[in-house]
Amino acid sequence: MEKQAYATYVKRNKKGKKPPMACCICGEDHSATIENHHVEGKSNSDWTEPLCKNCHAKITAEQNRLSPKERSSESSLQNKRAFGIISIGALLKEIGQHLINLGMGMTVDV
């Protein structure tokens, strides 16, 4: 989350307002861009996390590398486990890249 976005977020929370739902990867909190992402697919789990449309598209694209048959509720236990690992890996990949970018932006020449 950029400095200005974070400052706005903190300011809103100090006023006693309920914090908005925000993307769990990039921190985007504009309500029109937030979607609930089914981490292990709709047919395999009720586990959802809020993601902005951009982060959601990146993670879903990674999940869609498996065919619909391989990630369906009717697939083998092995395929369901593989899909779960891919799904969590895709989330961690995006979080990791965001953290790397954040850290690089924080460096200063001393």
All heavy atoms as an XYZ file, in Angstrom:
847
protein
N       0.851     -1.167      0.000
C       0.000      0.000      0.000
C       0.901      1.236      0.000
O       1.839      1.312      0.770
C      -0.891     -0.038      1.241
C      -1.948      1.018      1.273
S      -3.034      1.002      2.729
C      -3.760     -0.601      2.680
N       0.613      2.173     -0.863
C       1.407      3.387     -0.950
C       1.185      4.259      0.289
O       0.188      4.119      0.992
C       1.024      4.169     -2.196
C       1.372      3.448     -3.475
C       0.928      4.217     -4.697
O       0.631      5.424     -4.583
O       0.864      3.596     -5.758
N       2.137      5.165      0.548
C       2.078      6.019      1.743
C       0.768      6.787      1.835
O       0.143      6.830      2.888
C       3.247      7.009      1.747
C       4.537      6.433      2.200
C       5.575      7.531      2.278
C       6.889      7.005      2.771
N       7.884      8.073      2.889
N       0.359      7.402      0.726
C      -0.868      8.213      0.750
C      -2.099      7.352      0.992
O      -2.976      7.730      1.773
C      -1.020      9.010     -0.557
C      -2.194      9.971     -0.534
C      -2.101     10.990      0.593
O      -1.044     11.521      0.884
N      -3.216     11.244      1.254
N      -2.159      6.196      0.368
C      -3.292      5.295      0.573
C      -3.345      4.841      2.020
O      -4.416      4.762      2.633
C      -3.199      4.094     -0.361
N      -2.184      4.546      2.592
C      -2.131      4.125      3.993
C      -2.563      5.260      4.916
O      -3.323      5.045      5.861
C      -0.724      3.648      4.357
C      -0.613      3.183      5.784
C      -1.162      1.970      6.166
C       0.010      3.959      6.743
C      -1.095      1.532      7.472
C       0.090      3.534      8.060
C      -0.452      2.317      8.420
O      -0.381      1.897      9.719
N      -2.111      6.463      4.639
C      -2.489      7.621      5.467
C      -4.007      7.830      5.433
O      -4.625      8.100      6.468
C      -1.764      8.868      4.983
N      -4.603      7.694      4.265
C      -6.054      7.832      4.131
C      -6.772      6.736      4.920
O      -7.758      6.995      5.609
C      -6.462      7.771      2.648
O      -5.771      8.797      1.947
C      -7.956      7.940      2.470
N      -6.258      5.519      4.833
C      -6.829      4.379      5.542
C      -6.797      4.623      7.053
O      -7.801      4.447      7.740
C      -6.041      3.119      5.173
C      -6.516      1.856      5.837
C      -7.600      1.159      5.331
C      -5.869      1.353      6.958
C      -8.038     -0.012      5.927
C      -6.302      0.192      7.558
C      -7.385     -0.488      7.039
O      -7.811     -1.639      7.632
N      -5.656      5.067      7.576
C      -5.511      5.335      9.014
C      -6.442      6.471      9.431
O      -7.098      6.387     10.475
C      -4.041      5.666      9.362
C      -3.911      6.203     10.774
C      -3.174      4.431      9.174
N      -6.530      7.516      8.622
C      -7.391      8.664      8.932
C      -8.855      8.233      9.053
O      -9.559      8.627      9.970
C      -7.228      9.726      7.852
C      -7.924     11.026      8.145
C      -7.624     12.033      7.051
C      -8.313     13.345      7.288
N      -8.061     14.305      6.216
N      -9.301      7.375      8.124
C     -10.683      6.879      8.167
C     -10.947      6.088      9.439
O     -11.996      6.198     10.057
C     -10.952      5.975      6.965
C     -11.571      6.692      5.826
C     -12.054      5.698      4.810
N     -11.298      5.965      3.597
C     -10.919      5.076      2.734
N     -11.201      3.822      2.902
N     -10.253      5.420      1.668
N      -9.981      5.259      9.817
C     -10.161      4.412     10.996
C     -10.154      5.216     12.281
O     -10.808      4.852     13.249
C      -9.089      3.326     11.049
C      -9.308      2.290      9.977
O     -10.421      2.116      9.508
N      -8.261      1.619      9.574
N      -9.442      6.327     12.333
C      -9.412      7.168     13.530
C     -10.757      7.833     13.777
O     -11.082      8.174     14.892
C      -8.320      8.240     13.406
C      -6.931      7.693     13.644
C      -5.899      8.789     13.616
C      -4.520      8.230     13.872
N      -3.495      9.269     13.794
N     -11.541      8.005     12.727
C     -12.858      8.620     12.859
C     -13.888      7.643     13.415
O     -15.040      7.967     13.548
C     -13.334      9.155     11.508
C     -12.527     10.320     10.990
C     -13.065     10.775      9.655
C     -12.273     11.949      9.128
N     -12.737     12.359      7.804
N     -13.455      6.424     13.703
C     -14.356      5.440     14.268
C     -15.180      4.689     13.243
O     -16.087      3.948     13.593
N     -14.866      4.874     11.983
C     -15.595      4.161     10.943
C     -15.061      2.740     10.824
O     -13.913      2.457     11.129
C     -15.440      4.869      9.597
C     -16.075      6.228      9.548
C     -15.902      6.838      8.180
C     -16.529      8.220      8.118
N     -16.329      8.865      6.829
N     -15.925      1.854     10.368
C     -15.516      0.478     10.131
C     -14.518      0.468      8.979
O     -14.760      1.098      7.946
C     -16.736     -0.366      9.780
C     -16.438     -1.819      9.544
C     -17.698     -2.572      9.187
C     -17.357     -4.007      8.847
N     -18.516     -4.734      8.376
N     -13.386     -0.216      9.142
C     -12.431     -0.248      8.043
C     -13.036     -0.922      6.820
O     -13.791     -1.880      6.944
C     -11.262     -1.077      8.577
C     -11.599     -1.473      9.952
C     -12.970     -0.990     10.276
N     -12.740     -0.412      5.638
C     -13.286     -1.015      4.423
C     -12.632     -2.367      4.153
O     -11.539     -2.650      4.636
C     -12.903     -0.012      3.337
C     -11.673      0.654      3.862
C     -11.857      0.708      5.353
N     -13.323     -3.204      3.401
C     -12.723     -4.453      2.964
C     -11.640     -4.071      1.963
O     -11.846     -3.219      1.111
C     -13.770     -5.354      2.304
C     -13.228     -6.733      2.018
S     -14.392     -7.827      1.185
C     -15.694     -7.990      2.370
N     -10.479     -4.689      2.091
C      -9.363     -4.358      1.218
C      -8.747     -5.620      0.641
O      -8.833     -6.697      1.236
C      -8.315     -3.574      1.997
N      -8.113     -5.460     -0.498
C      -7.414     -6.573     -1.136
C      -6.331     -7.074     -0.192
O      -5.541     -6.290      0.337
C      -6.797     -6.102     -2.452
S      -5.825     -7.371     -3.303
N      -6.300     -8.376      0.033
C      -5.336     -8.929      0.979
C      -3.924     -8.972      0.391
O      -2.983     -9.302      1.105
C      -5.774    -10.302      1.463
S      -5.782    -11.581      0.211
N      -3.764     -8.586     -0.857
C      -2.435     -8.552     -1.460
C      -1.915     -7.126     -1.568
O      -0.858     -6.803     -1.044
C      -2.439     -9.230     -2.851
C      -2.727    -10.722     -2.677
C      -1.106     -9.021     -3.571
C      -2.887    -11.479     -3.962
N      -2.653     -6.263     -2.236
C      -2.127     -4.920     -2.511
C      -2.718     -3.828     -1.620
O      -2.218     -2.717     -1.609
C      -2.333     -4.570     -3.981
S      -4.055     -4.284     -4.435
N      -3.781     -4.138     -0.893
C      -4.372     -3.147      0.002
C      -5.414     -2.254     -0.634
O      -5.991     -1.401      0.044
N      -5.694     -2.410     -1.910
C      -6.731     -1.611     -2.577
C      -8.034     -1.754     -1.801
O      -8.431     -2.857     -1.441
C      -6.933     -2.098     -4.019
C      -8.102     -1.475     -4.743
C      -7.961      0.017     -4.942
O      -6.951      0.446     -5.529
O      -8.865      0.754     -4.502
N      -8.701     -0.611     -1.513
C      -9.913     -0.699     -0.714
C     -11.119     -0.013     -1.355
O     -12.140      0.181     -0.705
C      -9.683     -0.156      0.695
C      -9.380      1.329      0.728
O      -9.189      1.931     -0.339
O      -9.321      1.881      1.835
N     -11.029      0.333     -2.630
C     -12.182      0.918     -3.303
C     -13.231     -0.181     -3.475
O     -12.972     -1.216     -4.098
C     -11.779      1.500     -4.662
C     -12.845      2.330     -5.276
N     -13.917      1.778     -5.936
C     -13.031      3.663     -5.304
C     -14.709      2.736     -6.368
N     -14.192      3.893     -5.994
N     -14.399      0.030     -2.916
C     -15.420     -1.029     -2.860
C     -15.819     -1.578     -4.232
O     -16.183     -2.741     -4.343
C     -16.655     -0.533     -2.109
O     -17.225      0.577     -2.783
N     -15.723     -0.774     -5.260
C     -16.116     -1.238     -6.595
C     -15.105     -2.220     -7.192
O     -15.413     -2.909     -8.159
C     -16.287     -0.052     -7.541
N     -13.925     -2.287     -6.623
C     -12.896     -3.167     -7.189
C     -12.675     -4.440     -6.382
O     -11.924     -5.309     -6.805
C     -11.543     -2.438     -7.317
O     -11.044     -2.163     -6.005
C     -11.672     -1.169     -8.113
N     -13.318     -4.572     -5.228
C     -13.076     -5.722     -4.359
C     -14.037     -6.863     -4.693
O     -15.242     -6.664     -4.829
C     -13.216     -5.338     -2.870
C     -12.239     -4.208     -2.512
C     -13.000     -6.541     -1.965
C     -10.780     -4.546     -2.726
N     -13.463     -8.052     -4.805
C     -14.234     -9.271     -5.084
C     -13.794    -10.348     -4.097
O     -12.660    -10.335     -3.635
C     -13.942     -9.766     -6.513
C     -14.225     -8.746     -7.579
C     -13.759     -9.174     -8.956
O     -12.816     -9.985     -9.069
O     -14.344     -8.684     -9.924
N     -14.696    -11.263     -3.776
C     -14.322    -12.395     -2.937
C     -13.784    -13.499     -3.827
O     -14.469    -13.963     -4.734
C     -15.513    -12.909     -2.119
C     -15.723    -12.094     -0.877
O     -14.769    -11.727     -0.204
N     -16.971    -11.791     -0.570
N     -12.554    -13.898     -3.560
C     -11.892    -14.945     -4.336
C     -12.015    -16.270     -3.602
O     -11.679    -16.359     -2.428
C     -10.413    -14.588     -4.521
C      -9.595    -15.694     -5.098
N      -9.768    -16.148     -6.385
C      -8.604    -16.436     -4.561
C      -8.901    -17.121     -6.604
N      -8.187    -17.312     -5.523
N     -12.525    -17.286     -4.268
C     -12.599    -18.637     -3.699
C     -11.218    -19.271     -3.858
O     -10.831    -19.655     -4.953
C     -13.674    -19.467     -4.399
C     -15.049    -19.036     -4.050
N     -15.681    -17.993     -4.693
C     -15.895    -19.491     -3.110
C     -16.877    -17.828     -4.162
N     -17.042    -18.719     -3.196
N     -10.485    -19.337     -2.760
C      -9.084    -19.747     -2.796
C      -8.902    -21.121     -3.425
O      -8.028    -21.314     -4.264
C      -8.463    -19.697     -1.383
C      -7.032    -20.198     -1.398
C      -8.537    -18.274     -0.824
N      -9.726    -22.070     -3.041
C      -9.590    -23.419     -3.579
C     -10.688    -23.742     -4.593
O     -10.972    -24.901     -4.858
C      -9.586    -24.439     -2.446
C      -8.370    -24.278     -1.546
C      -8.359    -25.243     -0.389
O      -9.454    -25.530      0.164
O      -7.269    -25.710     -0.037
N     -11.293    -22.723     -5.158
C     -12.359    -22.907     -6.134
C     -13.717    -23.026     -5.470
O     -13.834    -23.552     -4.368
N     -14.749    -22.525     -6.122
C     -16.110    -22.551     -5.575
C     -16.587    -23.958     -5.259
O     -17.272    -24.179     -4.282
C     -17.094    -21.911     -6.560
C     -17.001    -20.438     -6.665
C     -18.037    -19.925     -7.656
C     -17.855    -18.457     -7.917
N     -18.793    -17.949     -8.901
N     -16.211    -24.903     -6.110
C     -16.718    -26.262     -5.937
C     -15.957    -27.067     -4.889
O     -16.405    -28.127     -4.488
C     -16.689    -27.005     -7.275
O     -15.373    -27.066     -7.764
N     -14.818    -26.549     -4.420
C     -13.999    -27.310     -3.483
C     -13.970    -26.761     -2.063
O     -13.582    -27.466     -1.139
C     -12.556    -27.411     -4.000
C     -12.479    -28.168     -5.303
O     -13.161    -29.159     -5.499
N     -11.653    -27.686     -6.210
N     -14.354    -25.504     -1.882
C     -14.223    -24.905     -0.547
C     -15.019    -23.610     -0.468
O     -15.245    -22.944     -1.478
C     -12.741    -24.622     -0.278
O     -12.567    -23.889      0.895
N     -15.396    -23.240      0.750
C     -16.062    -21.956      0.989
C     -15.066    -20.874      1.397
O     -15.453    -19.743      1.681
C     -17.117    -22.099      2.090
C     -18.301    -22.937      1.641
O     -18.575    -22.975      0.429
O     -18.935    -23.564      2.504
N     -13.778    -21.205      1.452
C     -12.738    -20.275      1.887
C     -12.592    -19.161      0.854
O     -12.267    -19.402     -0.296
C     -11.439    -21.039      2.070
C     -10.219    -20.221      2.391
C     -10.166    -18.953      2.876
C      -8.864    -20.638      2.248
N      -8.866    -18.557      3.047
C      -8.041    -19.572      2.667
C      -8.262    -21.807      1.811
C      -6.659    -19.638      2.664
C      -6.886    -21.874      1.810
C      -6.100    -20.803      2.238
N     -12.854    -17.934      1.272
C     -12.694    -16.784      0.384
C     -11.791    -15.743      1.026
O     -11.675    -15.671      2.252
C     -14.050    -16.119      0.056
O     -14.635    -15.618      1.250
C     -14.986    -17.082     -0.648
N     -11.160    -14.955      0.176
C     -10.340    -13.828      0.590
C     -10.679    -12.648     -0.310
O     -10.923    -12.837     -1.509
C      -8.844    -14.152      0.460
C      -8.343    -15.230      1.406
C      -8.414    -14.843      2.872
O      -8.373    -13.637      3.189
O      -8.530    -15.753      3.710
N     -10.686    -11.426      0.238
C     -10.965    -10.265     -0.610
C      -9.759     -9.926     -1.483
O      -8.631     -9.858     -0.999
C     -11.239     -9.147      0.409
C     -10.482     -9.556      1.629
C     -10.490    -11.053      1.645
N     -10.014     -9.756     -2.770
C      -8.974     -9.356     -3.713
C      -9.522     -8.269     -4.619
O     -10.710     -8.261     -4.939
C      -8.546    -10.538     -4.591
C      -7.883    -11.726     -3.924
C      -7.636    -12.824     -4.955
C      -6.582    -11.328     -3.266
N      -8.646     -7.357     -5.044
C      -9.063     -6.386     -6.052
C      -9.145     -7.122     -7.389
O      -8.647     -8.244     -7.529
C      -8.074     -5.220     -6.124
S      -6.472     -5.648     -6.828
N      -9.768     -6.510     -8.345
C      -9.970     -7.167     -9.640
C      -8.645     -7.544    -10.306
O      -8.545     -8.599    -10.929
C     -10.804     -6.281    -10.555
C     -12.249     -6.172    -10.093
C     -13.080     -5.321    -11.018
C     -14.501     -5.268    -10.483
N     -15.430     -4.631    -11.394
N      -7.616     -6.699    -10.169
C      -6.327     -7.005    -10.795
C      -5.674     -8.224    -10.166
O      -5.238     -9.138    -10.872
C      -5.377     -5.808    -10.704
C      -5.767     -4.697    -11.645
O      -6.421     -4.921    -12.653
N      -5.363     -3.490    -11.318
N      -5.566     -8.252     -8.848
C      -4.953     -9.392     -8.161
C      -5.782    -10.658     -8.388
O      -5.234    -11.742     -8.586
C      -4.793     -9.096     -6.677
S      -3.576     -7.799     -6.311
N      -7.098    -10.511     -8.377
C      -7.992    -11.651     -8.591
C      -7.737    -12.278     -9.968
O      -7.639    -13.504    -10.103
C      -9.438    -11.199     -8.461
C     -10.418    -12.312     -8.321
N     -11.767    -12.088     -8.340
C     -10.279    -13.653     -8.176
C     -12.412    -13.242     -8.209
N     -11.519    -14.213     -8.111
N      -7.610    -11.439    -10.978
C      -7.387    -11.936    -12.337
C      -6.068    -12.693    -12.437
O      -5.984    -13.742    -13.086
C      -7.413    -10.779    -13.329
N      -5.012    -12.190    -11.786
C      -3.701    -12.853    -11.836
C      -3.765    -14.234    -11.184
O      -3.241    -15.211    -11.731
C      -2.649    -12.005    -11.121
C      -2.307    -10.723    -11.834
C      -1.347     -9.906    -10.991
C      -1.166     -8.521    -11.534
N      -0.313     -7.700    -10.654
N      -4.402    -14.319    -10.042
C      -4.455    -15.586     -9.319
C      -5.378    -16.576    -10.028
O      -5.053    -17.754    -10.167
C      -4.867    -15.351     -7.856
C      -3.725    -14.621     -7.158
C      -5.198    -16.653     -7.156
C      -4.045    -14.078     -5.817
N      -6.501    -16.103    -10.517
C      -7.423    -16.977    -11.242
C      -6.768    -17.514    -12.519
O      -6.951    -18.685    -12.865
C      -8.732    -16.235    -11.562
O      -9.342    -15.845    -10.321
C      -9.701    -17.110    -12.334
N      -5.986    -16.692    -13.197
C      -5.285    -17.147    -14.406
C      -4.339    -18.301    -14.067
O      -4.238    -19.275    -14.823
C      -4.514    -15.998    -15.038
N      -3.676    -18.207    -12.936
C      -2.782    -19.286    -12.507
C      -3.587    -20.551    -12.202
O      -3.201    -21.653    -12.584
C      -1.988    -18.834    -11.275
C      -0.773    -19.646    -10.989
C       0.344    -19.485    -12.016
O       0.598    -18.357    -12.459
O       0.957    -20.515    -12.369
N      -4.711    -20.400    -11.518
C      -5.573    -21.542    -11.213
C      -6.107    -22.190    -12.487
O      -6.239    -23.410    -12.558
C      -6.756    -21.112    -10.341
C      -6.381    -20.747     -8.929
C      -7.577    -20.234     -8.156
O      -8.361    -19.436     -8.658
N      -7.714    -20.697     -6.926
N      -6.409    -21.383    -13.480
C      -6.995    -21.889    -14.717
C      -6.005    -22.638    -15.604
O      -6.380    -23.138    -16.658
C      -7.658    -20.753    -15.505
C      -8.936    -20.288    -14.855
O      -9.509    -20.975    -14.014
N      -9.380    -19.105    -15.227
N      -4.763    -22.732    -15.146
C      -3.798    -23.552    -15.891
C      -4.171    -25.030    -15.795
O      -3.786    -25.824    -16.631
C      -2.388    -23.294    -15.369
C      -1.906    -21.883    -15.741
C      -0.551    -21.556    -15.198
N       0.451    -22.455    -15.759
C       1.684    -22.553    -15.304
N       2.078    -21.827    -14.281
N       2.540    -23.392    -15.859
N      -4.928    -25.378    -14.747
C      -5.491    -26.732    -14.671
C      -6.835    -26.709    -15.397
O      -7.574    -25.728    -15.316
C      -5.720    -27.160    -13.222
C      -4.507    -27.546    -12.393
C      -4.935    -27.925    -10.984
C      -3.748    -28.693    -13.021
N      -7.161    -27.780    -16.072
C      -8.428    -27.842    -16.810
C      -9.598    -27.847    -15.823
O      -9.435    -28.235    -14.659
C      -8.481    -29.104    -17.668
O      -8.636    -30.246    -16.840
N     -10.781    -27.455    -16.282
C     -11.954    -27.500    -15.406
C     -12.189    -28.892    -14.823
O     -12.581    -29.022    -13.665
C     -13.100    -27.077    -16.330
C     -12.455    -26.209    -17.349
C     -11.092    -26.828    -17.569
N     -11.920    -29.913    -15.596
C     -12.095    -31.285    -15.112
C     -11.138    -31.593    -13.959
O     -11.519    -32.229    -12.982
C     -11.868    -32.269    -16.267
C     -12.114    -33.712    -15.892
C     -11.899    -34.630    -17.080
C     -12.090    -36.082    -16.663
N     -11.856    -36.995    -17.780
N      -9.898    -31.114    -14.068
C      -8.889    -31.380    -13.044
C      -9.144    -30.624    -11.740
O      -8.678    -31.033    -10.689
C      -7.492    -31.016    -13.556
C      -6.995    -31.922    -14.655
C      -5.702    -31.424    -15.266
O      -5.575    -30.189    -15.483
O      -4.821    -32.268    -15.534
N      -9.883    -29.522    -11.807
C     -10.126    -28.722    -10.600
C     -11.572    -28.791    -10.104
O     -11.953    -28.069     -9.192
C      -9.688    -27.283    -10.824
C     -10.398    -26.539    -11.909
C      -9.840    -25.123    -12.054
N     -10.714    -24.321    -12.852
C     -10.538    -24.051    -14.133
N      -9.492    -24.501    -14.773
N     -11.412    -23.306    -14.785
N     -12.378    -29.669    -10.686
C     -13.790    -29.769    -10.297
C     -13.953    -30.534     -8.981
O     -13.038    -31.198     -8.504
C     -14.590    -30.473    -11.390
O     -14.356    -31.869    -11.339
N     -15.148    -30.449     -8.428
C     -15.453    -31.183     -7.197
C     -15.465    -32.684     -7.438
O     -15.356    -33.473     -6.501
C     -16.800    -30.734     -6.620
O     -17.828    -30.985     -7.548
N     -15.576    -33.097     -8.690
C     -15.599    -34.512     -9.053
C     -14.193    -35.068     -9.340
O     -14.051    -36.261     -9.606
C     -16.483    -34.716    -10.294
C     -17.897    -34.201    -10.124
C     -18.643    -34.855     -8.977
O     -18.560    -36.087     -8.832
O     -19.311    -34.126     -8.225
N     -13.177    -34.239     -9.289
C     -11.825    -34.701     -9.613
C     -11.270    -35.582     -8.493
O     -11.817    -35.647     -7.398
C     -10.891    -33.515     -9.865
O     -10.667    -32.814     -8.675
N     -10.162    -36.226     -8.775
C      -9.536    -37.120     -7.790
C      -9.003    -36.316     -6.605
O      -8.770    -35.108     -6.715
C      -8.386    -37.881     -8.443
O      -7.326    -36.991     -8.744
N      -8.807    -36.989     -5.502
C      -8.249    -36.343     -4.316
C      -6.881    -35.738     -4.635
O      -6.562    -34.635     -4.191
C      -8.150    -37.349     -3.161
C      -7.628    -36.806     -1.836
C      -8.490    -35.653     -1.338
C      -7.594    -37.920     -0.796
N      -6.090    -36.437     -5.418
C      -4.758    -35.941     -5.815
C      -4.889    -34.623     -6.582
O      -4.153    -33.676     -6.323
C      -4.051    -36.981     -6.680
C      -2.763    -36.480     -7.296
C      -1.543    -37.112     -6.713
O      -1.645    -38.010     -5.898
N      -0.400    -36.635     -7.129
N      -5.827    -34.553     -7.512
C      -6.024    -33.322     -8.278
C      -6.547    -32.191     -7.392
O      -6.160    -31.039     -7.571
C      -6.966    -33.548     -9.455
C      -6.283    -34.220    -10.621
O      -5.068    -34.411    -10.621
N      -7.058    -34.605    -11.612
N      -7.422    -32.506     -6.452
C      -7.921    -31.479     -5.530
C      -6.788    -30.925     -4.692
O      -6.689    -29.712     -4.476
C      -9.016    -32.045     -4.622
C     -10.327    -32.273     -5.330
C     -11.355    -32.809     -4.366
C     -12.642    -33.147     -5.085
N     -13.657    -33.664     -4.193
N      -5.911    -31.793     -4.224
C      -4.760    -31.342     -3.431
C      -3.820    -30.496     -4.289
O      -3.321    -29.461     -3.847
C      -4.020    -32.526     -2.843
C      -4.754    -33.162     -1.699
C      -3.991    -34.312     -1.104
N      -4.712    -34.867      0.039
C      -4.545    -36.079      0.474
N      -3.670    -36.903     -0.091
N      -5.240    -36.518      1.515
N      -3.590    -30.946     -5.516
C      -2.723    -30.191     -6.425
C      -3.305    -28.803     -6.676
O      -2.577    -27.797     -6.659
C      -2.560    -30.942     -7.746
N      -4.616    -28.739     -6.889
C      -5.275    -27.454     -7.130
C      -5.146    -26.549     -5.904
O      -4.883    -25.358     -6.028
C      -6.740    -27.664     -7.499
C      -7.450    -26.384     -7.828
C      -7.151    -25.685     -8.980
C      -8.422    -25.875     -6.983
C      -7.797    -24.500     -9.290
C      -9.077    -24.700     -7.277
C      -8.764    -24.015     -8.440
N      -5.312    -27.116     -4.715
C      -5.150    -26.333     -3.485
C      -3.747    -25.772     -3.359
O      -3.548    -24.604     -3.002
N      -2.750    -26.580     -3.670
C      -1.358    -26.130     -3.595
C      -1.096    -25.035     -4.626
O      -0.462    -24.015     -4.319
C      -0.401    -27.329     -3.788
C      -0.470    -28.238     -2.557
C       1.032    -26.869     -4.054
C       0.199    -29.577     -2.734
N      -1.586    -25.222     -5.840
C      -1.424    -24.201     -6.883
C      -2.097    -22.902     -6.473
O      -1.543    -21.813     -6.626
C      -1.982    -24.709     -8.230
C      -1.081    -25.815     -8.778
C      -2.141    -23.571     -9.237
C      -1.683    -26.594     -9.916
N      -3.298    -23.011     -5.910
C      -4.057    -21.821     -5.509
C      -3.346    -21.037     -4.422
O      -3.212    -19.811     -4.509
C      -5.445    -22.238     -5.022
O      -6.164    -22.854     -6.062
N      -2.888    -21.725     -3.403
C      -2.177    -21.052     -2.309
C      -0.843    -20.508     -2.813
O      -0.433    -19.401     -2.467
C      -2.011    -22.002     -1.112
C      -3.392    -22.294     -0.514
C      -1.086    -21.401     -0.059
C      -3.424    -23.432      0.475
N      -0.170    -21.274     -3.683
C       1.086    -20.804     -4.268
C       0.899    -19.532     -5.073
O       1.731    -18.623     -5.022
N      -0.202    -19.448     -5.816
C      -0.483    -18.248     -6.609
C      -0.693    -17.038     -5.701
O      -0.200    -15.939     -5.994
C      -1.711    -18.473     -7.495
N      -1.408    -17.232     -4.585
C      -1.587    -16.145     -3.615
C      -0.244    -15.708     -3.050
O       0.067    -14.516     -2.997
C      -2.484    -16.601     -2.457
C      -3.977    -16.446     -2.605
C      -4.702    -17.157     -1.463
C      -4.381    -14.988     -2.636
N       0.563    -16.678     -2.627
C       1.863    -16.355     -2.033
C       2.795    -15.691     -3.039
O       3.566    -14.791     -2.676
C       2.505    -17.616     -1.456
C       1.799    -18.204     -0.237
C       2.428    -19.538      0.148
C       1.820    -17.236      0.930
N       2.723    -16.111     -4.285
C       3.547    -15.507     -5.341
C       3.228    -14.021     -5.480
O       4.128    -13.180     -5.542
C       3.290    -16.244     -6.658
C       4.021    -15.700     -7.852
C       3.683    -16.586     -9.048
C       3.870    -15.881    -10.354
N       3.461    -16.719    -11.487
N       1.944    -13.684     -5.515
C       1.539    -12.281     -5.649
C       1.894    -11.476     -4.397
O       2.353    -10.341     -4.499
C       0.041    -12.171     -5.951
C      -0.331    -12.626     -7.334
C       0.401    -11.887     -8.436
O       0.529    -10.650     -8.370
O       0.861    -12.560     -9.374
N       1.684    -12.064     -3.228
C       2.050    -11.378     -1.983
C       3.556    -11.149     -1.947
O       4.031    -10.064     -1.598
C       1.579    -12.182     -0.751
C       0.051    -12.155     -0.661
C       2.203    -11.639      0.530
C      -0.529    -13.126      0.341
N       4.328    -12.173     -2.310
C       5.781    -12.055     -2.323
C       6.263    -10.965     -3.261
O       7.137    -10.165     -2.902
N       5.711    -10.905     -4.463
C       6.115     -9.875     -5.416
C       5.765     -8.486     -4.894
O       6.544     -7.544     -5.043
C       5.461    -10.109     -6.779
C       5.994     -9.197     -7.867
C       7.489     -9.354     -8.075
O       7.969    -10.434     -8.358
N       8.230     -8.277     -7.915
N       4.613     -8.370     -4.264
C       4.218     -7.077     -3.696
C       5.191     -6.663     -2.589
O       5.599     -5.503     -2.515
C       2.783     -7.149     -3.165
C       2.274     -5.841     -2.670
N       1.911     -4.818     -3.513
C       2.091     -5.370     -1.416
C       1.525     -3.780     -2.796
N       1.619     -4.094     -1.522
N       5.589     -7.608     -1.740
C       6.545     -7.306     -0.673
C       7.910     -6.916     -1.230
O       8.560     -6.001     -0.716
C       6.680     -8.502      0.277
C       5.469     -8.768      1.166
C       5.664    -10.079      1.923
C       5.232     -7.623      2.125
N       8.357     -7.603     -2.273
C       9.630     -7.247     -2.915
C       9.567     -5.810     -3.454
O      10.473     -5.000     -3.208
C       9.967     -8.230     -4.045
C      10.351     -9.591     -3.440
C      11.089     -7.693     -4.934
C      10.421    -10.726     -4.442
N       8.487     -5.497     -4.152
C       8.333     -4.142     -4.693
C       8.281     -3.094     -3.583
O       8.869     -2.024     -3.712
C       7.078     -4.058     -5.559
C       7.176     -4.897     -6.807
O       8.251     -5.331     -7.210
N       6.031     -5.180     -7.409
N       7.585     -3.419     -2.509
C       7.506     -2.495     -1.378
C       8.884     -2.253     -0.775
O       9.286     -1.118     -0.529
C       6.545     -3.065     -0.313
C       6.317     -2.217      0.934
C       5.637     -0.912      0.574
C       5.480     -3.004      1.931
N       9.620     -3.332     -0.548
C      10.962     -3.210      0.017
C      11.896     -2.429     -0.889
O      12.680     -1.581     -0.416
N      11.826     -2.680     -2.186
C      12.678     -1.942     -3.132
C      12.352     -0.454     -3.113
O      13.246      0.387     -3.225
C      12.511     -2.503     -4.539
C      13.028     -3.916     -4.687
S      14.759     -4.048     -4.274
C      15.444     -4.208     -5.882
N      11.087     -0.132     -2.941
C      10.674      1.270     -2.886
C      11.084      1.962     -1.592
O      11.112      3.186     -1.526
N      11.410      1.193     -0.587
C      11.784      1.769      0.707
C      13.275      2.061      0.810
O      13.692      2.773      1.703
C      11.400      0.796      1.838
C       9.909      0.641      2.019
S       9.482     -0.653      3.202
C      10.242     -0.037      4.695
N      14.077      1.499     -0.077
C      15.523      1.673      0.030
C      15.917      3.118     -0.247
O      15.304      3.796     -1.055
C      16.278      0.733     -0.925
O      15.882      1.031     -2.256
C      16.001     -0.726     -0.605
N      16.932      3.559      0.446
C      17.460      4.909      0.267
C      18.981      4.839      0.195
O      19.602      3.936      0.768
C      17.058      5.865      1.415
C      15.567      6.096      1.419
C      17.501      5.329      2.753
N      19.564      5.757     -0.504
C      21.017      5.846     -0.552
C      21.499      6.542      0.707
O      21.023      7.613      1.062
C      21.483      6.630     -1.780
C      21.222      5.871     -3.075
O      21.275      4.624     -3.018
O      20.973      6.515     -4.096
N      22.426      5.909      1.400
C      22.940      6.484      2.646
C      24.320      7.041      2.422
O      25.114      6.578      1.717
C      22.988      5.421      3.774
C      23.530      6.018      5.047
C      21.612      4.857      3.987
